Amino acid sequence: MGVLEFIISLVAMVLTAITVWILLLRKSRRRAPIQAEGHYELNELAGMAASLKDRIDTLESILDAEVPDWREQNEHGSE
């Protein structure tokens, strides 16, 4: 009976180790693409923000040239 108990406990330990190993591998595979994708999205958003800032600056300079008092009109309209 001692040999049978040894084999059962050995199989149980091996199966437990394999299960934990598989779960850890799946978890690490899920995390890696999300982090890489997240950095890419942040860089893309930063580029979009810079582009929008340039557009706003251009529009403000056009408005300053065409309608000199547009800032005052806008401030009074929002109050």
Short mmCIF file of the C-alpha atoms (twelve columns), coordinates in Angstrom:
data_MODEL
# 
_entry.id   MODEL 
# 
loop_
_atom_site.group_PDB 
_atom_site.id 
_atom_site.type_symbol 
_atom_site.label_atom_id 
_atom_site.label_alt_id 
_atom_site.label_comp_id 
_atom_site.label_asym_id 
_atom_site.label_seq_id 
_atom_site.Cartn_x 
_atom_site.Cartn_y 
_atom_site.Cartn_z 
_atom_site.pdbx_PDB_model_num 
ATOM 1  C CA . MET A 1  0.000   0.000  0.000   1 
ATOM 2  C CA . GLY A 2  2.954   2.332  0.583   1 
ATOM 3  C CA . VAL A 3  4.036   2.290  -3.072  1 
ATOM 4  C CA . LEU A 4  0.512   3.074  -4.298  1 
ATOM 5  C CA . GLU A 5  0.228   6.068  -1.924  1 
ATOM 6  C CA . PHE A 6  3.638   7.301  -3.073  1 
ATOM 7  C CA . ILE A 7  2.636   7.103  -6.745  1 
ATOM 8  C CA . ILE A 8  -0.693  8.874  -6.096  1 
ATOM 9  C CA . SER A 9  0.976   11.678 -4.148  1 
ATOM 10 C CA . LEU A 10 3.696   12.022 -6.798  1 
ATOM 11 C CA . VAL A 11 1.093   12.269 -9.594  1 
ATOM 12 C CA . ALA A 12 -0.902  14.818 -7.568  1 
ATOM 13 C CA . MET A 13 2.183   17.000 -7.016  1 
ATOM 14 C CA . VAL A 14 3.187   16.835 -10.672 1 
ATOM 15 C CA . LEU A 15 -0.317  17.708 -11.866 1 
ATOM 16 C CA . THR A 16 -0.501  20.606 -9.405  1 
ATOM 17 C CA . ALA A 17 2.867   21.941 -10.579 1 
ATOM 18 C CA . ILE A 18 1.832   21.676 -14.247 1 
ATOM 19 C CA . THR A 19 -1.474  23.426 -13.560 1 
ATOM 20 C CA . VAL A 20 0.225   26.315 -11.757 1 
ATOM 21 C CA . TRP A 21 2.830   26.583 -14.514 1 
ATOM 22 C CA . ILE A 22 0.141   26.750 -17.229 1 
ATOM 23 C CA . LEU A 23 -1.851  29.380 -15.324 1 
ATOM 24 C CA . LEU A 24 1.237   31.559 -14.838 1 
ATOM 25 C CA . LEU A 25 2.123   31.320 -18.528 1 
ATOM 26 C CA . ARG A 26 -1.392  32.309 -19.579 1 
ATOM 27 C CA . LYS A 27 -1.368  35.267 -17.203 1 
ATOM 28 C CA . SER A 28 1.990   36.554 -18.463 1 
ATOM 29 C CA . ARG A 29 0.879   36.217 -22.094 1 
ATOM 30 C CA . ARG A 30 -2.234  38.261 -21.411 1 
ATOM 31 C CA . ARG A 31 -0.338  41.069 -19.707 1 
ATOM 32 C CA . ALA A 32 2.438   41.580 -22.248 1 
ATOM 33 C CA . PRO A 33 0.318   42.573 -25.287 1 
ATOM 34 C CA . ILE A 34 -1.889  44.860 -23.210 1 
ATOM 35 C CA . GLN A 35 1.101   46.787 -21.896 1 
ATOM 36 C CA . ALA A 36 2.703   47.112 -25.319 1 
ATOM 37 C CA . GLU A 37 -0.615  48.133 -26.846 1 
ATOM 38 C CA . GLY A 38 -1.195  50.621 -24.033 1 
ATOM 39 C CA . HIS A 39 2.120   52.357 -24.677 1 
ATOM 40 C CA . TYR A 40 1.310   52.554 -28.353 1 
ATOM 41 C CA . GLU A 41 -2.049  54.119 -27.630 1 
ATOM 42 C CA . LEU A 42 -0.532  56.681 -25.271 1 
ATOM 43 C CA . ASN A 43 2.011   57.693 -27.917 1 
ATOM 44 C CA . GLU A 44 -0.736  57.929 -30.519 1 
ATOM 45 C CA . LEU A 45 -2.876  60.067 -28.201 1 
ATOM 46 C CA . ALA A 46 0.070   62.342 -27.440 1 
ATOM 47 C CA . GLY A 47 0.602   62.850 -31.166 1 
ATOM 48 C CA . MET A 48 -3.072  63.605 -31.680 1 
ATOM 49 C CA . ALA A 49 -3.011  66.120 -28.813 1 
ATOM 50 C CA . ALA A 50 0.003   67.891 -30.304 1 
ATOM 51 C CA . SER A 51 -1.695  67.999 -33.704 1 
ATOM 52 C CA . LEU A 52 -4.900  69.419 -32.195 1 
ATOM 53 C CA . LYS A 53 -2.905  72.042 -30.280 1 
ATOM 54 C CA . ASP A 54 -1.259  73.141 -33.544 1 
ATOM 55 C CA . ARG A 55 -4.677  73.382 -35.206 1 
ATOM 56 C CA . ILE A 56 -6.088  75.459 -32.347 1 
ATOM 57 C CA . ASP A 57 -3.094  77.801 -32.487 1 
ATOM 58 C CA . THR A 58 -3.596  78.205 -36.244 1 
ATOM 59 C CA . LEU A 59 -7.327  78.881 -35.838 1 
ATOM 60 C CA . GLU A 60 -6.679  81.424 -33.086 1 
ATOM 61 C CA . SER A 61 -4.139  83.267 -35.230 1 
ATOM 62 C CA . ILE A 62 -6.636  83.363 -38.130 1 
ATOM 63 C CA . LEU A 63 -9.367  84.654 -35.808 1 
ATOM 64 C CA . ASP A 64 -6.986  87.274 -34.369 1 
ATOM 65 C CA . ALA A 65 -6.321  88.529 -37.905 1 
ATOM 66 C CA . GLU A 66 -9.935  88.409 -39.132 1 
ATOM 67 C CA . VAL A 67 -11.920 89.265 -35.974 1 
ATOM 68 C CA . PRO A 68 -9.641  91.162 -33.563 1 
ATOM 69 C CA . ASP A 69 -12.100 91.255 -30.655 1 
ATOM 70 C CA . TRP A 70 -13.305 87.644 -30.846 1 
ATOM 71 C CA . ARG A 71 -11.738 86.794 -27.477 1 
ATOM 72 C CA . GLU A 72 -13.679 89.538 -25.675 1 
ATOM 73 C CA . GLN A 73 -16.908 88.552 -27.416 1 
ATOM 74 C CA . ASN A 74 -16.396 84.922 -26.421 1 
ATOM 75 C CA . GLU A 75 -15.649 85.784 -22.763 1 
ATOM 76 C CA . HIS A 76 -18.755 87.945 -22.441 1 
ATOM 77 C CA . GLY A 77 -20.929 85.322 -24.136 1 
ATOM 78 C CA . SER A 78 -19.952 82.584 -21.678 1 
ATOM 79 C CA . GLU A 79 -20.722 84.577 -18.512 1 
# 
